[in-house]
Amino acid sequence: MYQASDRSNSSGQTGDRVSRRKFISRAAASAGFTIVPRHVLGGSGYTAPSEKLGIAAIGVGGQGAGLIKKFSEENEVVALCDVDQTRAAETFSRHPQARKYEDFREMLETQRDIDAVVVATPDHTHAAASIMAIKMGKHVYCEKPLTRTVYEARQVAQAAREAKVATQMGNQYQAGEGSRLLCEWIWDAAIGPVHEVHVWTSFAPLWEKNADYFFQACGERPKETPAVPSTLNWNLWLGPAPYRPYHPAYLPFVWRGWRDFGTGALGDFGCHFLTNAFRALRLGHPTSVEATCTGAGGVREAWASRELARVNSETYPLASIVRYEFGSRGDMPSVRLTWYDGGLLPPRPDELERGRPMGVNNALFIGEKGKIMSGRLIPDSKMKEYRQPPKSLPRSIGHYKEWIGACKGGKPAGSNFEFAGLMTEVILLGNIAICTGEKLNWDGPNMRITNSEKANEYIHCEYRDGWIL
């Protein structure tokens, strides 16, 4: 454990922060004066210090940098943590008042003025950082996917439930108008009972930067052992993952394609593009899942030929198709949901007009009376004929504002960990099917694959010494 210490403010003083609200209430008790509204004290648009959250962020050089800009508008950034001082430099310079750390465990154990934590590390560190913050009573915003393993997702959701903190996963599309409209149309039986869904993305589990390293590896760990950059704490970057020598084939960005660190295209983008299906169809645990994918190692030839094969033990495939079967839910029938990534597509629906593209990131809902694609009934003539129902669902104030509002006592955010935890479990179950090449039967409540003992080994992983949930 780290020795707790007081926060130093920009003037060099130490000690716990006394909020404006506490100061005024204490003074009122002794002097008997009345508290006036904050807008009278501070003018229009003024945010009282007592209404600002003390925000800490873990992983501030990539996605985290943008998140901090969102959350710092009406709150105070009090702490920043990153293992790569070069990538974090710009964010560090924008917030000179914030204390800087390499190890989030030290940050959380020593700094007392943190109200809420933003987690934007690679996937393999999400759970460790989120659960530690949650168990300390901090509100948490965690980038998608919520975790790297199915077991971690269950544990993070359980911890948030018990701690009663405000949470949100970073799948921004869930707050959009299209998400609400889709629910209202499907619940209005616009296309009748839905029995089939296809969701696809052009994305693959790697990024343009450093992608050549990934291709050259061909599914095997690099044999070279270059020096670790002086500004990178490689041991902390690895976190709970098994040790391996540093190589630029792993970071930045390309870690998404490596199984020890990322969750592939399904984990990365499934949390965005599958959200609407989960919400509109009230999906829970699937009964089974199976997958096919491009050839071993994710080499360029496999990408070009769309060769179907099992993935290797180190990396995710360049493209995959994952099929989930869900049983009936209330008055909703059983449904098959199929995911495609890496540019693979479902069959083109007959109702789609000639010349209209399938789109690179899209979804097709097939019901007994019609189809919805690209957020519209198809063909377009059906969309024009459809009398839309009244708007019955509350509209979002904005994905990021949802979480801040929840932190300040408002209603739960739309992708709180209760919702996001279950969805993440289901999505990551698809990765187990990718890794094993088997059709898996799933007992969700007991978190167990019932027809493959080997596949159950993928539900979680062993952490390195010093790392726990």
C-alpha positions, -999 to 999 in steps of 0.1 A, spaced: 0 0 0 11 36 -6 14 60 22 -15 85 20 -5 121 16 -23 154 14 -28 171 -20 -6 201 -27 -24 229 -44 -10 253 -69 1 277 -42 21 250 -24 -3 246 4 -13 212 16 -44 197 33 -78 184 23 -100 207 2 -128 224 21 -156 228 -3 -175 261 -7 -207 244 4 -191 232 36 -176 266 43 -209 284 38 -229 260 58 -205 262 87 -206 299 86 -244 300 84 -247 278 114 -226 302 135 -237 335 121 -273 328 111 -272 342 76 -292 329 46 -275 311 16 -284 329 -16 -286 310 -50 -253 304 -67 -263 323 -98 -267 355 -77 -232 350 -63 -215 341 -95 -236 354 -124 -251 336 -153 -234 304 -162 -213 303 -130 -206 269 -115 -200 270 -77 -170 252 -65 -192 230 -44 -209 217 -76 -176 209 -94 -164 173 -94 -127 166 -87 -119 146 -119 -90 122 -122 -80 105 -155 -61 73 -161 -47 71 -196 -45 107 -210 -25 105 -242 -50 91 -266 -88 88 -262 -84 101 -227 -71 134 -239 -105 141 -256 -125 128 -227 -107 152 -203 -116 181 -226 -153 171 -223 -153 166 -186 -132 196 -176 -156 222 -189 -175 226 -156 -154 204 -133 -119 205 -119 -92 182 -132 -72 173 -100 -51 143 -111 -37 128 -143 -21 94 -147 -2 79 -177 27 55 -182 39 73 -213 51 107 -205 56 117 -242 21 108 -253 7 125 -221 27 156 -224 1 178 -241 -26 169 -217 -2 174 -187 6 209 -200 -30 219 -204 -37 211 -167 -7 223 -147 -27 224 -115 -34 186 -116 -10 162 -98 7 138 -122 13 101 -117 25 70 -136 7 44 -114 -30 48 -109 -29 28 -77 -7 54 -61 -30 81 -74 -61 66 -59 -45 56 -26 -28 90 -19 -50 118 -33 -81 126 -13 -99 151 -35 -109 128 -63 -146 124 -68 -148 107 -102 -123 88 -124 -121 85 -161 -104 52 -173 -91 54 -209 -62 28 -208 -58 -1 -231 -85 -28 -225 -64 -51 -203 -62 -25 -175 -99 -13 -176 -111 -37 -149 -83 -32 -124 -85 6 -126 -123 7 -126 -128 -17 -97 -102 0 -75 -118 34 -80 -154 20 -75 -144 2 -42 -130 36 -30 -164 52 -37 -154 70 -68 -177 75 -98 -163 59 -129 -164 66 -167 -147 37 -185 -140 36 -222 -154 7 -242 -152 -22 -240 -158 -22 -203 -133 -50 -197 -111 -75 -216 -126 -107 -201 -162 -119 -194 -154 -125 -158 -140 -89 -154 -172 -75 -168 -193 -94 -143 -171 -82 -114 -170 -46 -125 -208 -44 -128 -212 -61 -94 -188 -37 -77 -206 -7 -91 -240 -21 -80 -227 -26 -44 -209 8 -42 -239 27 -57 -216 50 -77 -224 67 -110 -210 49 -140 -209 52 -178 -192 32 -205 -179 51 -235 -203 41 -262 -215 75 -273 -241 63 -298 -263 50 -271 -273 86 -263 -284 95 -299 -318 102 -312 -316 72 -335 -313 48 -306 -346 62 -291 -364 61 -324 -354 25 -332 -367 14 -298 -400 32 -303 -405 18 -338 -397 -18 -328 -419 -16 -297 -446 -1 -320 -444 -32 -341 -434 -12 -372 -418 -43 -387 -435 -69 -365 -417 -92 -342 -380 -91 -349 -363 -125 -354 -331 -116 -371 -305 -88 -369 -273 -82 -389 -247 -56 -376 -215 -48 -395 -185 -25 -395 -156 -20 -419 -132 -17 -390 -106 -44 -383 -88 -50 -349 -58 -28 -358 -50 8 -366 -32 24 -395 -4 36 -373 22 8 -367 -1 -17 -385 29 -29 -405 44 -43 -373 12 -63 -368 13 -77 -403 50 -86 -400 43 -105 -368 19 -128 -386 4 -138 -353 37 -145 -336 54 -123 -310 82 -102 -324 116 -117 -318 135 -84 -316 139 -67 -282 144 -30 -289 151 -7 -260 122 7 -241 117 44 -247 130 64 -217 96 81 -213 76 49 -212 71 27 -180 67 -6 -199 61 -26 -167 32 -4 -157 19 -4 -193 17 -42 -191 -2 -40 -159 -19 -73 -151 -10 -89 -185 17 -115 -186 52 -101 -191 68 -98 -225 96 -77 -238 87 -43 -252 82 -39 -289 64 -11 -310 42 -39 -325 21 -35 -293 17 2 -289 3 27 -295 -30 16 -310 -20 -18 -323 -25 -34 -289 -62 -38 -299 -52 -67 -322 -32 -86 -295 -53 -109 -273 -33 -102 -241 -42 -65 -244 -72 -59 -266 -105 -73 -277 -103 -70 -314 -129 -53 -336 -158 -70 -319 -148 -58 -285 -139 -23 -297 -167 -15 -320 -194 -40 -310 -200 -19 -279 -209 9 -302 -229 -7 -329 -246 -35 -310 -260 -12 -283 -292 -4 -302 -300 -41 -307 -295 -48 -270 -318 -20 -260 -345 -23 -286 -348 -61 -283 -342 -62 -246 -315 -88 -250 -300 -107 -221 -277 -137 -222 -275 -157 -255 -281 -194 -255 -252 -200 -279 -225 -183 -300 -203 -194 -329 -178 -177 -352 -157 -179 -383 -128 -157 -392 -100 -149 -416 -68 -169 -417 -41 -175 -390 -21 -145 -380 -41 -119 -398 -17 -116 -428 -25 -95 -459 -32 -126 -480 -59 -138 -457 -75 -103 -458 -76 -104 -496 -89 -140 -499 -113 -139 -470 -100 -174 -461 -119 -188 -432 -99 -204 -404 -94 -204 -367 -74 -176 -352 -41 -182 -335 -32 -179 -298 -17 -144 -301 -38 -121 -323 -74 -115 -334 -84 -121 -371 -86 -93 -396 -123 -101 -402 -148 -123 -385 -185 -133 -384 -200 -140 -351 -235 -155 -346 -255 -153 -314 -288 -170 -306 -311 -155 -280 -342 -171 -266 -376 -155 -264 -380 -125 -240 -415 -118 -228 -436 -112 -259 -405 -110 -281 -395 -141 -301 -361 -158 -302 -337 -139 -324 -304 -145 -342 -279 -117 -341 -250 -118 -365 -219 -95 -363 -195 -88 -392 -163 -69 -390 -132 -61 -412 -154 -52 -442 -175 -84 -444 -212 -79 -451 -245 -97 -448 -265 -105 -479 -280 -74 -495 -317 -71 -486 -341 -73 -516 -360 -42 -503 -329 -20 -506 -333 3 -536 -307 0 -564 -279 24 -560 -283 27 -522 -251 14 -505 -251 -10 -476 -229 14 -457 -196 6 -438 -211 7 -403 -247 -3 -402 -274 -26 -389 -304 -44 -405 -334 -55 -384 -356 -81 -399 -392 -85 -386 -422 -105 -397 -437 -74 -414 -407 -55 -427 -371 -44 -423 -352 -14 -408 -318 -5 -421 -298 27 -417 -324 39 -392 -352 38 -418 -378 13 -429 -369 -1 -463 -379 4 -490 -382 41 -487 -419 39 -497 -426 21 -464 -408 47 -445 -430 74 -460 -462 54 -453 -453 47 -416 -470 68 -390 -445 72 -363 -456 67 -327 -454 95 -301 -419 99 -286 -423 79 -254 -387 76 -243 -368 104 -225 -342 120 -247 -306 122 -237 -289 154 -224 -258 141 -240 -236 110 -234 -210 128 -213 -235 150 -195 -254 119 -185 -225 107 -164 -217 141 -149 -254 145 -140 -255 110 -124 -223 118 -104 -241 148 -90 -272 128 -79 -292 127 -112 -306 96 -128 -283 68 -139 -265 73 -172 -277 54 -203 -247 31 -205 -242 26 -168 -223 -5 -158 -255 -25 -151 -264 -23 -188 -228 -21 -201 -216 -49 -180 -240 -74 -194 -236 -62 -230 -198 -65 -226 -201 -100 -213 -221 -111 -243 -198 -93 -268 -166 -108 -253 -183 -143 -254 -181 -138 -291 -143 -134 -288 -142 -168 -270 -160 -184 -300 -135 -167 -323 -105 -181 -303 -119 -216 -300 -136 -221 -333 -164 -239 -315 -201 -234 -312 -205 -226 -275 -236 -231 -254 -238 -205 -227 -253 -206 -192 -253 -168 -185 -264 -168 -148 -237 -192 -139 -212 -177 -163 -203 -210 -178 -199 -226 -212 -217 -259 -209 -203 -279 -238 -165 -271 -237 -143 -272 -207 -114 -258 -227 -135 -227 -237 -142 -219 -201 -105 -211 -197 -110 -180 -218 -137 -165 -194 -109 -150 -174 -71 -149 -172 -44 -151 -146 -30 -117 -135 6 -110 -128 18 -107 -92 8 -74 -77 -24 -70 -97 -59 -79 -84 -95 -70 -90 
